[in-house]
Amino acid sequence: MAESGIAKLEEYGLLHVAGDDARAFLHAQLTNDVAHLAPGRARVAGWCTAKGRLLATFLLVPVAGGFLLQLSRDLVPSVARRLQLFVLRSKVKITDASAQWVQFGVWGAEAGEPLLVVESGDTILVNVEPGRSLVLAAIDAADRFAPTRPSADWTLAEIRSGRPLIAAPTQDQFVPQMVNLELAGGVDFQKGCYPGQEVVARAQYRGAVKRRMFRLRGAALRPGQELYSDDAPGQPSGMVVNAAGEESLAVLQVAAVEARSPIRPQPRGAALEILSLPYSR
């Protein structure tokens, strides 16, 4: 892929969480520490059921007047409604901000610290990684950005960085460690209670995670698609999390991968190649 360009990211939505209690509210709900999140710093986080299964993954961006939560666009209405149930008497307002911002992936920007946030009037820039940034542009500022690349290029870059995006087909399927969320910086094991915290902690400290996310190549797959390994003939043994082109992130049985059992999109399909991720288990 080229080293520069702009992609319009229509697969993402945004929630705006504001109010006097917004920080404390999010800290009590998400897998990561929000209470001590510094101004100008974004953070990856997840939101779980009481059973520790991910309902959404977020990029949490502090902004003037609250926080923006980037998530899969198809989850915005349901996540907003469900989060609202936990507000109770807190001074918190949750709104769908997807229509107020246009999201762009930008390559070729000057390298900055990862997850550094620069808010400048009608645009917000988040340094995702060296040479790649997320830009949130207010509607009136969106015409400054002319897309030159497909959004699939951004999805592929996220796959290669090992960052999972929970969407409707994979909602309520995985505990955070199954999608390597703690390796991607999305779980704080010292922060205290949040929905599913006991399950997530038990999985971490008792070694109960028998499935993990791996990067694959070799076929055009789709989120939620089941995968198969030869050591369990005819029985699904994995699920695709994200996909772009012929690369994907998928949760697989660790034992099957360690045994070098071929992973296939169909029981008798061609084997998929397992590629490296930028972090280790």
N, C-alpha and C positions, 0 to 999 in steps of 0.2 A: 504494500500500500504506500501511497505517497506520504510525505512527511508534513503536508499542510492541507488545509481545506476546512470546510464547514458543512455540517450535516444538521438538518432540522430533526429534532427528536420528538416525534409525535406519539411514541409509545409510552411516554412518561406523563404523569399528572402531578399536581401539587396540592397539598393541604396547607392551609395557613392556621397556625395555632397561636392565639394571642390572649392577652389578659394578665392580670397581676399574678395569677398562679400558674401561668403557662409552663414555666421552667420546672417547677415542682411537680406539676401534673405529668409532664413527659418523662421526668426522671423516674416517677413511680410506675410508668407503663412500659418503658422501653428497656431493651437488654443492655444498653450502654449508659454511661454516666452523662447526664445532662446538667446536673446541679453545678458541676465544675467546668462546664464547657466554656472556654474563653471566647471573648468577642473576636470575630474574624476567623473562627475555626469551624469547619464543618465536621461532621462525624457520621459514620455508618452505624446503623442500629437495626434491630428487629423488634417486632411486636408479636407476642405469642398468646396462644390460648392457655387456659389453666393447666392443660396437659403438656405444655411446652412446645406445641407445634406452631410454626411460623404462619401468621396471618398476613404479614407483609414485611418487606425489607425497605428501609428508608435511607436516603441521604438527608441528614438533618442539617439545615443551614440557618444559623442565627441571622436575623435581619432586624432592621429598625421596627420596633413594635411587636416582636414575637419571633416565630420560627416558621420556616418553610420546610415541608417534608416532601421530598421527591419520592414517588413510588410508581409502580406500574399503573397506567391510566385505567385499566379495566377494574382495578380494585378501589378507586377513589370513592365512589358512592357508598359501598358496603363498609369500608374501613372508617369513613367519616361517621356513619351512623353508629357503628359499634363503639368507636372511641367516645362518642358523645354519651353513651350509657354510663361511662365511668366518671363523667364530669361532676355529677351530683351538685354539691353546693360550692364547688370551686369556681373562682373567677377566671373562667376559661371560655374562649369562643373558638370553635372549629369551623372553618369554611373551606369550600372547594375553590382553590385559587387557580385551577388549571387554565381557565379562560383569560386570566389576567396577565399571564406571562407566556412568552414563546420560548421554548427551550432549544438551545443549539449546542452541538458538540463541535469544539474548535481544536484543530491540530495546528502545531507550529507556533503556539504562543511561547513567550519567554518562560523558561523553567522557573517555577516557584516552589515553595514548600508544599508538600502534599496536603490537600484539604484546607489550604489557606483561602479565605473568602475576602474578596474586595467588592464592596458595595459602593457604587458610584451613580447616584441619581436614579436613572431608569434602567440600569443594568446591574446585575450581580454576577461576578465571576468566581468560580470555584476551581482551583488548581487540582485536578483529579490525580494527575501524575505528571512527571516531566514531559513537556511538549503536548499535553492534552488537557483541555479545560472544558468545563461546563459553563455555559453562559445563559442566564435567565434574563430575557429582555422584555420590558414592558411592551404592551401592544404597540404603542406609538413609536417605539424604538426598534421594532423588529425588522423594519425595512433596511436597517444598516447592515444586516447580515444576509448575504446571498449564498444559499446552499450550493455547494459544488460536489458533494459526496452523498451517497445514500446513507440512511440511518443504520443500515446493516453493518456499515464499517464501524460505527460506534459500538454496536452490540458485539461485534467480533473483538474489538479492543477490550471491552469489559470482560469477555470470556477469557481472553489471554491474560488478563490481570487477575482472574479467579474471583470476580465479584458476582455473587448470585443476585438475581432479581426475581423475587417471588411474584407470580402472576396468578390469574384465576385458575389455570390448570394445575398449579402446584401448591395452591393455598391449603394449609392445614395438613401438609404431608410430611414435613421434616422438622426435627428439632434443630436449633441453630448449628450445632457441630456437624450435622450431616451435610450441610452446604458450606462448611468451612467458615462460617460467619465469624467465629472467634479468631481465626487466622487472618481474616481480612480486617480485623480491628473493630468488629461490631458487637463484641460482648465484653462487659466488665464484670468479673467474678467477685469483685469486692464491693459493689455498689449497694447491695441490699435488695430488698424485695421488689418484684414486678411479676406480672402474671406468668406462671410457668417456671419461676426462678428455681424452685426446688428440683424440678425435673431436669432442668438444664445443668444445675450444679451437680446433681447425682451422675448425669451422663459424663460430666467432665472428670470427676474425681474417682468414680468407680469403674472407669473404663468400659462403660456400657454402650459406646458408639460402635456398632458393627457395620455401619454404612457411612461412606464418606463421598465427597464430591471429587470427581476427576474430570480432566479435560480430554475430549475425544476428537478424532478426525476420521472421515471416511464415508460419510453419508449425510444427506440433508435430513435433519431430524426436526422435531417440534417439541416445545415445552409440554410436559405431561406424558410424552410418549414412553411406553414401557420398553425396557431392554432385557436381553436374555444372555445368560452365560451357559457354557457347555456343561458346567458341573451341576446344573439344575435343569435338565432337559424339559422344555415346555412350560416352565414356571418363570414368570417375570422376576428378575433379580435386580432391576435398576429402573431409574426414571430420569428422563431428560429435564433439566432445570431451565437452561437457556440455549439457544441455537442461532447460528448465523452461517450461511453457506454450508460448508461441510465440517465445521467445527462446532462443538457444543460443550456445555458443562452438564454432567450427569452424576446422580447419586447412585453408587454401586456398592455391592457387598465387598467389603475389604478383603475377606478371605478369598473370594473369587479372583480379585486382582492380584493378590499376593501369590496365588497358586498359578498365575498366568493363564487362567481359563479364558478362552476367547469371549469377547463381549460382542453381541450381535444385535442389530435392530429388529430382526425376526429370528425365530429359532434356527433356521437354516440359511440365514443371510450371511453376507460377507462380514468378516470380523472387522471391528473398529480398532484404530490405533489409539493407544493411550499416550498422551503427551504430558509434558511437565507443566507445573504451575509455578508462579514466582515465590511461593512460600512452601514450607515443608510441614508435614504432619508430625 
